[in-house]
Each structure stands twice: as C-alpha cells, then as structure tokens.
Amino acid sequence: MGDRLVLLATTPRVAPGLLTDEAWSLLRLADVVHLADDDHPLVAPLATAGIAASLLPAHPAADLAVRLLDAARGRTVVWVASADGDPGLAEALVPALDAAGAPAVDVVLGSWDLPGAHLLDLVAVMDRLRSPGGCPWDAEQTHESLVEYLVEEAYETVEAIETRDDDALREELGDLLLQVAFHARIAEEHDEPWGIDDVADGIAAKLVRRHPHVFADHEARTPDEVEASWKRLKAEEKQRASVTDGIPVSLPALVLAGKLLRRASDVDVAAASPEASAAARVALGSLGAHDASSRSTAYGDLLLAVAALAHADGVDAEQALRESLRAYRARIRTTEGLPD
C-alpha cells in the first residue's frame, strides 16, 4: 500500500468520529496520519481509537504539498483535511503528480453534510453575533425591535416571487431565515428558554400531525380532500369558536379580506351589499375581462381605480377597507352566535 497519499475530507457539521468504514480502515492501515493542529476535531477520536497522528502545519500550502508527497514515498500517508479545506493544497499538488515515481493521490470522503446541515452554520454565526464580544447592534435587539425587519423581509420575499427573480428569491429567503434564527437565539435568553431546535421540532410535529394521509392511514387523494382534512385537524387542535379566530387583524387589508372570505365560505354572510357588488361587476365588465390572465389584470385595474378615487376624495383606501372588514368580521361572528 506504499507510495500513496490520501486526502481525507470530513465535515465539521457532524460529530467528530462519525466516519465511514472506509475512512476508519484507511486511518488504521496508514503508515502515517497527519493533521494540521491539535485543535482538529478528530484529535480525540483518533487517540481513543489508538491511532497515532502527528501534526504538520498546513501553511504555506506549497510547503505542505511537498512534505506530504515526500512522506508518501514508500508509505501510505493520510492527510486529515482541515475544516477550511486547506485552501491551495490541491493546486500545489497538481504539478507534482506528473513527476516520475510520484505517489498516487486519492481523495476520500470520510463524512459529508446531510441536507439542511448548513443551517448549523447560521445557528453558530447567530450565536457569535449575540454573545459577549459579538455585535453591539445584534446584542441589543428584542423580539419587538425586530418586527419591522420581519415584515420587510417577508414583503421582499413576496416581491422576488412575483417578479420571478430566482436569484433574489434565494437571497430573500436567507434574509427571512435569519429572522427565524434571530428570534430563536433571543428566546434562548428567556427565563424559560427555547431555541431553534424547539421551533424546528414544533413545525415538524405539526406537519406530520396535519398530514395523516402521508404519515398515517388516513386517505386523501385530491388537494381538496387534503385541505379539508387540514382544516378539520386544525380546528380540533385550536378549539376555535369562530372561523375568524386566528386571523391577525393587523394583516394588510386586502390580505385580511382574502383570509376572511376563505374562512367564511361556510358561513352565509355577504361581504358587500348587493348594490356594491352589482356596481363592481358592472365596472369589471366594462374592462372587458375574459380569460384568467385578463381577469386578473382587470381586477387589478379596478382596485387601482378605486384606490385612486379614494385618494382623490381624501380617503385612505387601506383604512376604509379595514373598517369594512371589521364590520364584516363582526357580522360573521354574530351569525355564529358569538360576541363581536
């Protein structure tokens, strides 16, 4: 097995020592095992396994390459890669590989990231920013002070979706994810702390519970059946008295309208007067809407025209719609026999 240099790559996102059988076999059979410093996470697992490892400085990369190749002449040498991947080492090894009698160089993956493993990096960065010696601005934030950023990032994500900007969507989802990690990190400092794992556990358990057609023996073959099952299970869990319960009244007025209208589909309460509905249909018809795309444009034009008319009359369209929605919500609750 001589004349062989093995570059053993591992990930820092799994527990040290959780290596493949191939990796452990190589480490046990190697004549020499090198790593960069005594802070390497595999130092303790190697010692526990009775494998002697010697230190070899990783910088400069060109010098490391020469020393590793020299050590591998007539022997099998395993270089346990550093967490940063040893920048420049692969490039420094390339010129020597064509030389006569050069040792064989192999790359072996001893461990690798599972999907979602990079979320650990975000948790670590957030912890560093929030801890003593971190960022003063991050350290003073609270759940309340971050609300404006949470709302802003949510809307920027919507904008990226609506404009079909895939690169922007990836970035905005990261910004939105930061808000989740930030709030979870702050919560770790509470008198009764909870953290990102509790958040993840909660939503994972909810998804399993709300999808019995996937994780249990319940049958739901169509999207409509799935939605009906979801609503039924949610109602059982939340024990809500009204279909309007759980809808934040702080939502933007049009979003709030959509929520109330969807929830109230089983409650026979008109959202608008017959006169207002008739006027809207006449106005919409005058815009000549036919297929789905043109209908959407026509509705948008109609809403914009109404907003412009309200503005001209000195009326805040958002506030006016919100007031009408409060009255609509009260009518729904009255129909349900509940106080408004």
Protein Blocks (a to p, Z undefined) as FASTA:
>chain_A
ZZiacdddddfkbcehiacfklmmmmmmpmbdcdfbfkbfklmmmmmnopacddddfbdf
klmmmmmmmmmgopacdddddfklpghklmmmmmmmmpghiacdddddfbdcdehklmmm
mmmmmmmmmmghiafklmmpcfklmmmmmmmmmmmmmmmmmnopaklmmmmmmmmmmmmm
mmmmmmmmpmbdcdfklmmmmmmmmmmmmmmmlmmmbdcfbfklmmmmmmmmmmmmnopa
bfkgopafkbcfklmmmmmmmmmmmpccdfbdfklmmmmmmmmmmnopabfmlmmmmmmm
mmmmmmmmmmmnopafklmmmmmmmmmmmmmmmmnopaZZ
